[in-house]
Every structure is written in C-alpha cells, then in structure tokens.
C-alpha cells in the first residue's frame, strides 16, 4: 500500500511528527519519531478523520479533525503533550440553523 506524507515537521534533529494519507484515501494517520525518522509510531486519536496537524515541539501537537458522535461528524480539536500517548478532545460548538 502506498502512502503520501501530508505533513512532516521535525521539531529537533531526533523528534518529529508526520501526517500521512493511505493510497485508498479513506485512512489517515499521525506518526511520531524519536530517532530521526528511522522508525515511526502511529499515535492517532481513535475514530477521527484527520484534517490538519500542527506540531508544537517534541512532545506537543494540535490536531483538527472530525469525530463521529450520534452518527454525525463533529468538528473536533485534539491536543497532546505526551508524544501522542493520550489526546485531549475539544468538541467545537456548532449552531444549527
């Protein structure tokens, strides 16, 4: 399976973040490295369609995506400060007309 890097930001010479899109375009992933890109770990928040990734430093990253809630896709912001081990979720308020 082919992948395409959508984002790649190395925050130091060893630590970095990447966003990838799989060739079928139905799945994305957030990756994290701590060995200059020799190996990568998938650190996605679960059940999320990833739209944008904003790495801050070697441990912290913001992510914008869509989360499924009651069969609806809800805009959501995620934040991690532990290299993607745990993601904090902020569901954005949307006013329906």
Secondary structure as the mmCIF struct_conf table of DSSP 4:
data_model
#
loop_
_struct_conf.conf_type_id
_struct_conf.id
_struct_conf.beg_label_comp_id
_struct_conf.beg_label_asym_id
_struct_conf.beg_label_seq_id
_struct_conf.end_label_comp_id
_struct_conf.end_label_asym_id
_struct_conf.end_label_seq_id
STRN STRN1 UNK A 3 UNK A 10
BEND BEND1 UNK A 11 UNK A 14
STRN STRN2 UNK A 16 UNK A 22
TURN_TY1_P TURN_TY1_P1 UNK A 23 UNK A 24
BEND BEND2 UNK A 25 UNK A 26
STRN STRN3 UNK A 28 UNK A 33
BEND BEND3 UNK A 34 UNK A 35
TURN_TY1_P TURN_TY1_P2 UNK A 36 UNK A 37
BEND BEND4 UNK A 38 UNK A 39
STRN STRN4 UNK A 41 UNK A 42
HELX_LH_PP_P HELX_LH_PP_P1 UNK A 44 UNK A 45
TURN_TY1_P TURN_TY1_P3 UNK A 46 UNK A 47
STRN STRN5 UNK A 48 UNK A 55
BEND BEND5 UNK A 57 UNK A 59
STRN STRN6 UNK A 61 UNK A 69
TURN_TY1_P TURN_TY1_P4 UNK A 70 UNK A 71
STRN STRN7 UNK A 72 UNK A 80
BEND BEND6 UNK A 81 UNK A 82
TURN_TY1_P TURN_TY1_P5 UNK A 83 UNK A 84
BEND BEND7 UNK A 85 UNK A 86
STRN STRN8 UNK A 88 UNK A 91
HELX_LH_PP_P HELX_LH_PP_P2 UNK A 92 UNK A 93
#
